[in-house]
Structures are given as structure tokens and as C-alpha cells.
Amino acid sequence: MCRNIRPLFNFAPPATEDEVRAASLQFVRKISGFTKPSQANEAAFSAAVEEIAHVSARLLAALETPAAPKDRQVEAAKAKARAADRYARSAVGQM
């Protein structure tokens, strides 16, 4: 999975339209190989982002789970701690 695409399901508050679109943009960038498409490809690129955002929003609305929603701030803190640990181990390995 692309590191920049974050899970969006089962969070309180739910994922916003902007978050879904940002994940869709990252997905299209990953599969197309473009971070910024040329003028010739801009329309196809933008259409793909919009279609994937629409389908992703539909998917998120349809999913169900018995688990309690995760707290965004708690999950962000956990991710930050994992990253700090990973980078600390990486820095030690380079010495």
C-alpha cells in the first residue's frame, strides 16, 4: 500500500470529503506514475481522481463493523510513535 494513503474507515469523526479525495489523488498518482500530469493527460487524471473519490466514498458508507470507531488523535499519536521508533532504529543502523 502507498504510505501516503491512510485508512479512512471506522474513525470518529468519519472521513471527510477532502480526505477521501486526497487518498484518491494519491492512488491515481501511484498507479499513473505522475505527481503532476502533463496538459495532455490532465483531463483523464482529474476524471480518474473524481471517479475513485466517488467510489471510495460509496465504499466507506457501505462498510460495517461491530468495532467502536477509532479516535483520530489517538491513532495519529500511535503512528507518530511508530515513525519515531522506525527512524531511531534506522539512524542507529547507519552508524
N, C-alpha and C positions, 0 to 999 in steps of 0.2 A: 504494500500500500504506500502511496505517496505520503511522505511525512507531513506535508502541509495540509493534507485533508484530514480534518478532525471528525471523530464520531459526533453525530448530531442527534441521535435517538435517545430518548428517555432522560432528558435533562429538565431541571426546573430552574428558570423558566424555559419553555420549549425553544427550539432553534428559531431564529428569526429568518425572514426572507433574505436579508443580506448575508447571513451565514450560509444559507443553502446556495445562494448564488456564488459566493466566494469559493465554496467547495466545488461547485460545478465548473467554475473558471479554472481551478487548479487541475481538475480531472481532464478538461479539454486541453490545457497546456501540456499535461503529461503525455496524453496519447497522440497529440499532434506534433509534439516536439518544438512548438513555438511558444515563446513567452509573450511575444507581440507579433501577430501575423502581418504579412505584407498587405498592402491595399487590395491586392487581387484576392486574398483569402479572408479578408476581414468580415465580409458578409456571412460566409459559411461558418467561420469561427464563432461569431456572435450568435448566429442561429443555433449552433450546437450548444453553446452555453445556456441559452434560454430554454431549449428543449430539455436538457439534462436537469436544469433547475426545476422545471415544472414536474418532471417525472420523479425527481428526488423528493420534492415537497409532497407529492401524492403518496409516495412510499412511506415517508415519515408519518403521515396522517393515518395510514392503514395499519402500521405495525402495532402490535400489542405485547405487553409484558406484565407479569404479576409483580415484578420488582418495583420497589419505590424509585421515583425519579432521583437521579444523582444531582448533587449540588455543584453548580459550575465552579464556584470558588474553591471548594474542597478538591475537585478534580484538577483544577489548574495548579493548585499548590502541590499536589502529588506529582504532576507532570514536571513542574519546576524542580522538585527534589530529585526526580529520576534523572533529569538532564544534568543537574549539578553533579550528581554521583557519576554519571557517564563521562562527563568532561573531566572530572577529577581523576578518574581511573585512566582516561586517555592521556592526560598530562603526565601522570606517573609513568606510564608505559613509554613515553617519549624520552625520558631522562636516561 
